[in-house]
C-alpha cells in the first residue's frame, strides 16, 4: 500500500536535497572526527533529518544543522523526554501532579513553541506560493 507513495520517481525529485543535506552532515561529522574524540551523532542526525523533512515536505530551509533553530530541535528532544517520564510514572497521569511537578507547564510551553515554528514555516511557504502566482 505504501509503495506508490514512496515510488522512486517521486523520491528522485528530492535527491539533490538529500545529497546537499547529507554533505553538510558529513562535513560537520568530519570536523568533529578530526579531534579524535567520541562523538554522539544522534543530535547531528536529528538536525539533518529536520532539514530534509522541512525542505522536502514544506519547501522551507530551516538550517538546523548550521546551528539555526536549535530551540525547535531542543524542544522536540525535551518533549520526547517528558513523554517518556509521563509513560513511566503513573502518578503524572493525575493532572494536578502533572502540573505540580512543572512538567505539565513545560510540556505545554514546548508544544506551543513547536506549533508556532510549524505555523511559521507553513505561512512562509504559503506566502511564497502566493507571490509566485502573481
Chimera marker file (.cmm) of the C-alpha trace (Angstrom):
<marker_set name="trace">
<marker id="1" x="0.000" y="0.000" z="0.000" r="1" g="1" b="0" radius="0.5"/>
<marker id="2" x="2.883" y="2.411" z="0.713" r="1" g="1" b="0" radius="0.5"/>
<marker id="3" x="4.845" y="1.525" z="-2.413" r="1" g="1" b="0" radius="0.5"/>
<marker id="4" x="3.087" y="4.035" z="-4.728" r="1" g="1" b="0" radius="0.5"/>
<marker id="5" x="3.568" y="6.792" z="-2.168" r="1" g="1" b="0" radius="0.5"/>
<marker id="6" x="7.312" y="6.287" z="-1.984" r="1" g="1" b="0" radius="0.5"/>
<marker id="7" x="7.918" y="5.363" z="-5.595" r="1" g="1" b="0" radius="0.5"/>
<marker id="8" x="11.480" y="6.022" z="-6.707" r="1" g="1" b="0" radius="0.5"/>
<marker id="9" x="10.380" y="8.534" z="-9.346" r="1" g="1" b="0" radius="0.5"/>
<marker id="10" x="8.747" y="10.636" z="-6.637" r="1" g="1" b="0" radius="0.5"/>
<marker id="11" x="11.837" y="10.482" z="-4.441" r="1" g="1" b="0" radius="0.5"/>
<marker id="12" x="14.187" y="11.440" z="-7.299" r="1" g="1" b="0" radius="0.5"/>
<marker id="13" x="12.824" y="14.989" z="-7.153" r="1" g="1" b="0" radius="0.5"/>
<marker id="14" x="14.347" y="15.298" z="-3.710" r="1" g="1" b="0" radius="0.5"/>
<marker id="15" x="17.662" y="13.619" z="-4.437" r="1" g="1" b="0" radius="0.5"/>
<marker id="16" x="19.520" y="16.934" z="-4.603" r="1" g="1" b="0" radius="0.5"/>
<marker id="17" x="18.156" y="17.971" z="-1.211" r="1" g="1" b="0" radius="0.5"/>
<marker id="18" x="19.142" y="14.619" z="0.343" r="1" g="1" b="0" radius="0.5"/>
<marker id="19" x="22.628" y="14.929" z="-1.148" r="1" g="1" b="0" radius="0.5"/>
<marker id="20" x="23.105" y="18.558" z="-0.105" r="1" g="1" b="0" radius="0.5"/>
<marker id="21" x="21.989" y="17.960" z="3.481" r="1" g="1" b="0" radius="0.5"/>
<marker id="22" x="23.999" y="14.737" z="3.623" r="1" g="1" b="0" radius="0.5"/>
<marker id="23" x="27.147" y="16.613" z="2.589" r="1" g="1" b="0" radius="0.5"/>
<marker id="24" x="26.564" y="19.151" z="5.348" r="1" g="1" b="0" radius="0.5"/>
<marker id="25" x="26.157" y="16.291" z="7.835" r="1" g="1" b="0" radius="0.5"/>
<marker id="26" x="29.349" y="14.579" z="6.653" r="1" g="1" b="0" radius="0.5"/>
<marker id="27" x="31.271" y="17.860" z="6.809" r="1" g="1" b="0" radius="0.5"/>
<marker id="28" x="30.119" y="18.528" z="10.376" r="1" g="1" b="0" radius="0.5"/>
<marker id="29" x="30.990" y="14.993" z="11.475" r="1" g="1" b="0" radius="0.5"/>
<marker id="30" x="34.398" y="15.162" z="9.765" r="1" g="1" b="0" radius="0.5"/>
<marker id="31" x="35.228" y="18.306" z="11.723" r="1" g="1" b="0" radius="0.5"/>
<marker id="32" x="34.402" y="16.531" z="14.973" r="1" g="1" b="0" radius="0.5"/>
<marker id="33" x="36.195" y="13.324" z="13.949" r="1" g="1" b="0" radius="0.5"/>
<marker id="34" x="39.435" y="15.207" z="13.386" r="1" g="1" b="0" radius="0.5"/>
<marker id="35" x="39.521" y="15.968" z="17.118" r="1" g="1" b="0" radius="0.5"/>
<marker id="36" x="39.961" y="12.236" z="17.877" r="1" g="1" b="0" radius="0.5"/>
<marker id="37" x="37.118" y="12.276" z="20.406" r="1" g="1" b="0" radius="0.5"/>
<marker id="38" x="33.997" y="10.178" z="20.803" r="1" g="1" b="0" radius="0.5"/>
<marker id="39" x="31.030" y="11.889" z="19.171" r="1" g="1" b="0" radius="0.5"/>
<marker id="40" x="27.335" y="11.317" z="19.785" r="1" g="1" b="0" radius="0.5"/>
<marker id="41" x="25.971" y="11.500" z="16.242" r="1" g="1" b="0" radius="0.5"/>
<marker id="42" x="22.289" y="11.394" z="17.241" r="1" g="1" b="0" radius="0.5"/>
<marker id="43" x="21.896" y="15.213" z="17.533" r="1" g="1" b="0" radius="0.5"/>
<marker id="44" x="23.543" y="15.612" z="14.124" r="1" g="1" b="0" radius="0.5"/>
<marker id="45" x="21.232" y="13.033" z="12.549" r="1" g="1" b="0" radius="0.5"/>
<marker id="46" x="18.173" y="14.718" z="14.108" r="1" g="1" b="0" radius="0.5"/>
<marker id="47" x="19.133" y="18.098" z="12.703" r="1" g="1" b="0" radius="0.5"/>
<marker id="48" x="19.867" y="16.623" z="9.273" r="1" g="1" b="0" radius="0.5"/>
<marker id="49" x="16.500" y="14.854" z="9.261" r="1" g="1" b="0" radius="0.5"/>
<marker id="50" x="14.758" y="18.088" z="10.256" r="1" g="1" b="0" radius="0.5"/>
<marker id="51" x="16.467" y="19.977" z="7.424" r="1" g="1" b="0" radius="0.5"/>
<marker id="52" x="15.488" y="17.292" z="4.904" r="1" g="1" b="0" radius="0.5"/>
<marker id="53" x="11.896" y="16.981" z="6.100" r="1" g="1" b="0" radius="0.5"/>
<marker id="54" x="11.227" y="20.718" z="6.191" r="1" g="1" b="0" radius="0.5"/>
<marker id="55" x="12.761" y="21.343" z="2.790" r="1" g="1" b="0" radius="0.5"/>
<marker id="56" x="11.135" y="18.386" z="1.019" r="1" g="1" b="0" radius="0.5"/>
<marker id="57" x="7.729" y="18.448" z="2.678" r="1" g="1" b="0" radius="0.5"/>
<marker id="58" x="7.278" y="22.189" z="3.124" r="1" g="1" b="0" radius="0.5"/>
<marker id="59" x="9.797" y="23.737" z="0.787" r="1" g="1" b="0" radius="0.5"/>
<marker id="60" x="11.361" y="25.726" z="3.628" r="1" g="1" b="0" radius="0.5"/>
<marker id="61" x="15.027" y="25.733" z="4.607" r="1" g="1" b="0" radius="0.5"/>
<marker id="62" x="15.452" y="25.795" z="8.371" r="1" g="1" b="0" radius="0.5"/>
<marker id="63" x="19.247" y="25.301" z="8.514" r="1" g="1" b="0" radius="0.5"/>
<marker id="64" x="19.051" y="23.291" z="11.731" r="1" g="1" b="0" radius="0.5"/>
<marker id="65" x="22.423" y="21.655" z="11.010" r="1" g="1" b="0" radius="0.5"/>
<marker id="66" x="24.135" y="25.008" z="10.811" r="1" g="1" b="0" radius="0.5"/>
<marker id="67" x="23.053" y="25.939" z="14.332" r="1" g="1" b="0" radius="0.5"/>
<marker id="68" x="19.871" y="27.772" z="13.448" r="1" g="1" b="0" radius="0.5"/>
<marker id="69" x="16.524" y="26.835" z="15.015" r="1" g="1" b="0" radius="0.5"/>
<marker id="70" x="18.225" y="24.893" z="17.781" r="1" g="1" b="0" radius="0.5"/>
<marker id="71" x="15.396" y="25.953" z="20.058" r="1" g="1" b="0" radius="0.5"/>
<marker id="72" x="12.985" y="23.865" z="17.971" r="1" g="1" b="0" radius="0.5"/>
<marker id="73" x="15.280" y="20.833" z="17.899" r="1" g="1" b="0" radius="0.5"/>
<marker id="74" x="15.883" y="21.092" z="21.644" r="1" g="1" b="0" radius="0.5"/>
<marker id="75" x="12.139" y="21.446" z="22.267" r="1" g="1" b="0" radius="0.5"/>
<marker id="76" x="11.339" y="18.292" z="20.302" r="1" g="1" b="0" radius="0.5"/>
<marker id="77" x="14.029" y="16.412" z="22.210" r="1" g="1" b="0" radius="0.5"/>
<marker id="78" x="12.755" y="17.636" z="25.582" r="1" g="1" b="0" radius="0.5"/>
<marker id="79" x="9.141" y="16.796" z="24.648" r="1" g="1" b="0" radius="0.5"/>
<marker id="80" x="10.293" y="13.230" z="23.980" r="1" g="1" b="0" radius="0.5"/>
<marker id="81" x="11.895" y="13.066" z="27.431" r="1" g="1" b="0" radius="0.5"/>
<marker id="82" x="8.768" y="14.425" z="29.112" r="1" g="1" b="0" radius="0.5"/>
<marker id="83" x="6.544" y="11.926" z="27.303" r="1" g="1" b="0" radius="0.5"/>
<marker id="84" x="8.909" y="9.141" z="28.364" r="1" g="1" b="0" radius="0.5"/>
<marker id="85" x="8.541" y="10.242" z="32.012" r="1" g="1" b="0" radius="0.5"/>
<marker id="86" x="4.773" y="10.585" z="31.634" r="1" g="1" b="0" radius="0.5"/>
<marker id="87" x="4.539" y="6.994" z="30.441" r="1" g="1" b="0" radius="0.5"/>
<marker id="88" x="6.845" y="5.646" z="33.157" r="1" g="1" b="0" radius="0.5"/>
<marker id="89" x="5.285" y="7.348" z="36.174" r="1" g="1" b="0" radius="0.5"/>
<marker id="90" x="1.529" y="6.772" z="36.521" r="1" g="1" b="0" radius="0.5"/>
<marker id="91" x="1.109" y="9.491" z="39.160" r="1" g="1" b="0" radius="0.5"/>
<marker id="92" x="1.811" y="12.041" z="36.431" r="1" g="1" b="0" radius="0.5"/>
<marker id="93" x="-1.427" y="10.947" z="34.748" r="1" g="1" b="0" radius="0.5"/>
<marker id="94" x="-3.293" y="12.788" z="37.509" r="1" g="1" b="0" radius="0.5"/>
<marker id="95" x="-3.433" y="16.348" z="36.160" r="1" g="1" b="0" radius="0.5"/>
<marker id="96" x="-2.699" y="18.158" z="39.455" r="1" g="1" b="0" radius="0.5"/>
<marker id="97" x="0.519" y="16.134" z="39.908" r="1" g="1" b="0" radius="0.5"/>
<marker id="98" x="1.387" y="16.643" z="36.238" r="1" g="1" b="0" radius="0.5"/>
<marker id="99" x="1.305" y="20.399" z="36.736" r="1" g="1" b="0" radius="0.5"/>
<marker id="100" x="2.676" y="20.432" z="40.304" r="1" g="1" b="0" radius="0.5"/>
<marker id="101" x="5.865" y="18.775" z="39.065" r="1" g="1" b="0" radius="0.5"/>
<marker id="102" x="6.224" y="21.537" z="36.495" r="1" g="1" b="0" radius="0.5"/>
<marker id="103" x="6.301" y="19.015" z="33.659" r="1" g="1" b="0" radius="0.5"/>
<marker id="104" x="2.791" y="19.943" z="32.537" r="1" g="1" b="0" radius="0.5"/>
<marker id="105" x="3.662" y="23.622" z="32.190" r="1" g="1" b="0" radius="0.5"/>
<marker id="106" x="6.961" y="22.854" z="30.477" r="1" g="1" b="0" radius="0.5"/>
<marker id="107" x="5.251" y="20.424" z="28.103" r="1" g="1" b="0" radius="0.5"/>
<marker id="108" x="2.570" y="22.986" z="27.206" r="1" g="1" b="0" radius="0.5"/>
<marker id="109" x="5.206" y="25.664" z="26.570" r="1" g="1" b="0" radius="0.5"/>
<marker id="110" x="7.306" y="23.367" z="24.374" r="1" g="1" b="0" radius="0.5"/>
<marker id="111" x="4.310" y="22.156" z="22.370" r="1" g="1" b="0" radius="0.5"/>
<marker id="112" x="3.336" y="25.798" z="21.767" r="1" g="1" b="0" radius="0.5"/>
<marker id="113" x="6.890" y="26.538" z="20.634" r="1" g="1" b="0" radius="0.5"/>
<marker id="114" x="6.905" y="23.643" z="18.158" r="1" g="1" b="0" radius="0.5"/>
<marker id="115" x="3.430" y="24.510" z="16.876" r="1" g="1" b="0" radius="0.5"/>
<marker id="116" x="4.436" y="28.155" z="16.390" r="1" g="1" b="0" radius="0.5"/>
<marker id="117" x="7.519" y="27.050" z="14.467" r="1" g="1" b="0" radius="0.5"/>
<marker id="118" x="5.437" y="24.781" z="12.227" r="1" g="1" b="0" radius="0.5"/>
<marker id="119" x="2.911" y="27.556" z="11.596" r="1" g="1" b="0" radius="0.5"/>
<marker id="120" x="5.707" y="29.996" z="10.756" r="1" g="1" b="0" radius="0.5"/>
<marker id="121" x="7.184" y="27.589" z="8.206" r="1" g="1" b="0" radius="0.5"/>
<marker id="122" x="3.725" y="26.894" z="6.770" r="1" g="1" b="0" radius="0.5"/>
<marker id="123" x="2.911" y="30.601" z="6.395" r="1" g="1" b="0" radius="0.5"/>
<marker id="124" x="6.293" y="31.289" z="4.799" r="1" g="1" b="0" radius="0.5"/>
<marker id="125" x="5.679" y="28.578" z="2.212" r="1" g="1" b="0" radius="0.5"/>
<marker id="126" x="2.106" y="29.763" z="1.561" r="1" g="1" b="0" radius="0.5"/>
<marker id="127" x="3.215" y="33.371" z="1.131" r="1" g="1" b="0" radius="0.5"/>
<marker id="128" x="5.954" y="32.307" z="-1.266" r="1" g="1" b="0" radius="0.5"/>
<marker id="129" x="3.427" y="30.288" z="-3.279" r="1" g="1" b="0" radius="0.5"/>
<marker id="130" x="1.047" y="33.258" z="-3.434" r="1" g="1" b="0" radius="0.5"/>
<marker id="131" x="3.823" y="35.573" z="-4.603" r="1" g="1" b="0" radius="0.5"/>
<marker id="132" x="4.820" y="33.115" z="-7.324" r="1" g="1" b="0" radius="0.5"/>
<marker id="133" x="1.243" y="33.039" z="-8.633" r="1" g="1" b="0" radius="0.5"/>
<marker id="134" x="1.150" y="36.803" z="-9.103" r="1" g="1" b="0" radius="0.5"/>
<link id1="1" id2="2" r="1" g="1" b="0" radius="0.2"/>
<link id1="2" id2="3" r="1" g="1" b="0" radius="0.2"/>
<link id1="3" id2="4" r="1" g="1" b="0" radius="0.2"/>
<link id1="4" id2="5" r="1" g="1" b="0" radius="0.2"/>
<link id1="5" id2="6" r="1" g="1" b="0" radius="0.2"/>
<link id1="6" id2="7" r="1" g="1" b="0" radius="0.2"/>
<link id1="7" id2="8" r="1" g="1" b="0" radius="0.2"/>
<link id1="8" id2="9" r="1" g="1" b="0" radius="0.2"/>
<link id1="9" id2="10" r="1" g="1" b="0" radius="0.2"/>
<link id1="10" id2="11" r="1" g="1" b="0" radius="0.2"/>
<link id1="11" id2="12" r="1" g="1" b="0" radius="0.2"/>
<link id1="12" id2="13" r="1" g="1" b="0" radius="0.2"/>
<link id1="13" id2="14" r="1" g="1" b="0" radius="0.2"/>
<link id1="14" id2="15" r="1" g="1" b="0" radius="0.2"/>
<link id1="15" id2="16" r="1" g="1" b="0" radius="0.2"/>
<link id1="16" id2="17" r="1" g="1" b="0" radius="0.2"/>
<link id1="17" id2="18" r="1" g="1" b="0" radius="0.2"/>
<link id1="18" id2="19" r="1" g="1" b="0" radius="0.2"/>
<link id1="19" id2="20" r="1" g="1" b="0" radius="0.2"/>
<link id1="20" id2="21" r="1" g="1" b="0" radius="0.2"/>
<link id1="21" id2="22" r="1" g="1" b="0" radius="0.2"/>
<link id1="22" id2="23" r="1" g="1" b="0" radius="0.2"/>
<link id1="23" id2="24" r="1" g="1" b="0" radius="0.2"/>
<link id1="24" id2="25" r="1" g="1" b="0" radius="0.2"/>
<link id1="25" id2="26" r="1" g="1" b="0" radius="0.2"/>
<link id1="26" id2="27" r="1" g="1" b="0" radius="0.2"/>
<link id1="27" id2="28" r="1" g="1" b="0" radius="0.2"/>
<link id1="28" id2="29" r="1" g="1" b="0" radius="0.2"/>
<link id1="29" id2="30" r="1" g="1" b="0" radius="0.2"/>
<link id1="30" id2="31" r="1" g="1" b="0" radius="0.2"/>
<link id1="31" id2="32" r="1" g="1" b="0" radius="0.2"/>
<link id1="32" id2="33" r="1" g="1" b="0" radius="0.2"/>
<link id1="33" id2="34" r="1" g="1" b="0" radius="0.2"/>
<link id1="34" id2="35" r="1" g="1" b="0" radius="0.2"/>
<link id1="35" id2="36" r="1" g="1" b="0" radius="0.2"/>
<link id1="36" id2="37" r="1" g="1" b="0" radius="0.2"/>
<link id1="37" id2="38" r="1" g="1" b="0" radius="0.2"/>
<link id1="38" id2="39" r="1" g="1" b="0" radius="0.2"/>
<link id1="39" id2="40" r="1" g="1" b="0" radius="0.2"/>
<link id1="40" id2="41" r="1" g="1" b="0" radius="0.2"/>
<link id1="41" id2="42" r="1" g="1" b="0" radius="0.2"/>
<link id1="42" id2="43" r="1" g="1" b="0" radius="0.2"/>
<link id1="43" id2="44" r="1" g="1" b="0" radius="0.2"/>
<link id1="44" id2="45" r="1" g="1" b="0" radius="0.2"/>
<link id1="45" id2="46" r="1" g="1" b="0" radius="0.2"/>
<link id1="46" id2="47" r="1" g="1" b="0" radius="0.2"/>
<link id1="47" id2="48" r="1" g="1" b="0" radius="0.2"/>
<link id1="48" id2="49" r="1" g="1" b="0" radius="0.2"/>
<link id1="49" id2="50" r="1" g="1" b="0" radius="0.2"/>
<link id1="50" id2="51" r="1" g="1" b="0" radius="0.2"/>
<link id1="51" id2="52" r="1" g="1" b="0" radius="0.2"/>
<link id1="52" id2="53" r="1" g="1" b="0" radius="0.2"/>
<link id1="53" id2="54" r="1" g="1" b="0" radius="0.2"/>
<link id1="54" id2="55" r="1" g="1" b="0" radius="0.2"/>
<link id1="55" id2="56" r="1" g="1" b="0" radius="0.2"/>
<link id1="56" id2="57" r="1" g="1" b="0" radius="0.2"/>
<link id1="57" id2="58" r="1" g="1" b="0" radius="0.2"/>
<link id1="58" id2="59" r="1" g="1" b="0" radius="0.2"/>
<link id1="59" id2="60" r="1" g="1" b="0" radius="0.2"/>
<link id1="60" id2="61" r="1" g="1" b="0" radius="0.2"/>
<link id1="61" id2="62" r="1" g="1" b="0" radius="0.2"/>
<link id1="62" id2="63" r="1" g="1" b="0" radius="0.2"/>
<link id1="63" id2="64" r="1" g="1" b="0" radius="0.2"/>
<link id1="64" id2="65" r="1" g="1" b="0" radius="0.2"/>
<link id1="65" id2="66" r="1" g="1" b="0" radius="0.2"/>
<link id1="66" id2="67" r="1" g="1" b="0" radius="0.2"/>
<link id1="67" id2="68" r="1" g="1" b="0" radius="0.2"/>
<link id1="68" id2="69" r="1" g="1" b="0" radius="0.2"/>
<link id1="69" id2="70" r="1" g="1" b="0" radius="0.2"/>
<link id1="70" id2="71" r="1" g="1" b="0" radius="0.2"/>
<link id1="71" id2="72" r="1" g="1" b="0" radius="0.2"/>
<link id1="72" id2="73" r="1" g="1" b="0" radius="0.2"/>
<link id1="73" id2="74" r="1" g="1" b="0" radius="0.2"/>
<link id1="74" id2="75" r="1" g="1" b="0" radius="0.2"/>
<link id1="75" id2="76" r="1" g="1" b="0" radius="0.2"/>
<link id1="76" id2="77" r="1" g="1" b="0" radius="0.2"/>
<link id1="77" id2="78" r="1" g="1" b="0" radius="0.2"/>
<link id1="78" id2="79" r="1" g="1" b="0" radius="0.2"/>
<link id1="79" id2="80" r="1" g="1" b="0" radius="0.2"/>
<link id1="80" id2="81" r="1" g="1" b="0" radius="0.2"/>
<link id1="81" id2="82" r="1" g="1" b="0" radius="0.2"/>
<link id1="82" id2="83" r="1" g="1" b="0" radius="0.2"/>
<link id1="83" id2="84" r="1" g="1" b="0" radius="0.2"/>
<link id1="84" id2="85" r="1" g="1" b="0" radius="0.2"/>
<link id1="85" id2="86" r="1" g="1" b="0" radius="0.2"/>
<link id1="86" id2="87" r="1" g="1" b="0" radius="0.2"/>
<link id1="87" id2="88" r="1" g="1" b="0" radius="0.2"/>
<link id1="88" id2="89" r="1" g="1" b="0" radius="0.2"/>
<link id1="89" id2="90" r="1" g="1" b="0" radius="0.2"/>
<link id1="90" id2="91" r="1" g="1" b="0" radius="0.2"/>
<link id1="91" id2="92" r="1" g="1" b="0" radius="0.2"/>
<link id1="92" id2="93" r="1" g="1" b="0" radius="0.2"/>
<link id1="93" id2="94" r="1" g="1" b="0" radius="0.2"/>
<link id1="94" id2="95" r="1" g="1" b="0" radius="0.2"/>
<link id1="95" id2="96" r="1" g="1" b="0" radius="0.2"/>
<link id1="96" id2="97" r="1" g="1" b="0" radius="0.2"/>
<link id1="97" id2="98" r="1" g="1" b="0" radius="0.2"/>
<link id1="98" id2="99" r="1" g="1" b="0" radius="0.2"/>
<link id1="99" id2="100" r="1" g="1" b="0" radius="0.2"/>
<link id1="100" id2="101" r="1" g="1" b="0" radius="0.2"/>
<link id1="101" id2="102" r="1" g="1" b="0" radius="0.2"/>
<link id1="102" id2="103" r="1" g="1" b="0" radius="0.2"/>
<link id1="103" id2="104" r="1" g="1" b="0" radius="0.2"/>
<link id1="104" id2="105" r="1" g="1" b="0" radius="0.2"/>
<link id1="105" id2="106" r="1" g="1" b="0" radius="0.2"/>
<link id1="106" id2="107" r="1" g="1" b="0" radius="0.2"/>
<link id1="107" id2="108" r="1" g="1" b="0" radius="0.2"/>
<link id1="108" id2="109" r="1" g="1" b="0" radius="0.2"/>
<link id1="109" id2="110" r="1" g="1" b="0" radius="0.2"/>
<link id1="110" id2="111" r="1" g="1" b="0" radius="0.2"/>
<link id1="111" id2="112" r="1" g="1" b="0" radius="0.2"/>
<link id1="112" id2="113" r="1" g="1" b="0" radius="0.2"/>
<link id1="113" id2="114" r="1" g="1" b="0" radius="0.2"/>
<link id1="114" id2="115" r="1" g="1" b="0" radius="0.2"/>
<link id1="115" id2="116" r="1" g="1" b="0" radius="0.2"/>
<link id1="116" id2="117" r="1" g="1" b="0" radius="0.2"/>
<link id1="117" id2="118" r="1" g="1" b="0" radius="0.2"/>
<link id1="118" id2="119" r="1" g="1" b="0" radius="0.2"/>
<link id1="119" id2="120" r="1" g="1" b="0" radius="0.2"/>
<link id1="120" id2="121" r="1" g="1" b="0" radius="0.2"/>
<link id1="121" id2="122" r="1" g="1" b="0" radius="0.2"/>
<link id1="122" id2="123" r="1" g="1" b="0" radius="0.2"/>
<link id1="123" id2="124" r="1" g="1" b="0" radius="0.2"/>
<link id1="124" id2="125" r="1" g="1" b="0" radius="0.2"/>
<link id1="125" id2="126" r="1" g="1" b="0" radius="0.2"/>
<link id1="126" id2="127" r="1" g="1" b="0" radius="0.2"/>
<link id1="127" id2="128" r="1" g="1" b="0" radius="0.2"/>
<link id1="128" id2="129" r="1" g="1" b="0" radius="0.2"/>
<link id1="129" id2="130" r="1" g="1" b="0" radius="0.2"/>
<link id1="130" id2="131" r="1" g="1" b="0" radius="0.2"/>
<link id1="131" id2="132" r="1" g="1" b="0" radius="0.2"/>
<link id1="132" id2="133" r="1" g="1" b="0" radius="0.2"/>
<link id1="133" id2="134" r="1" g="1" b="0" radius="0.2"/>
</marker_set>
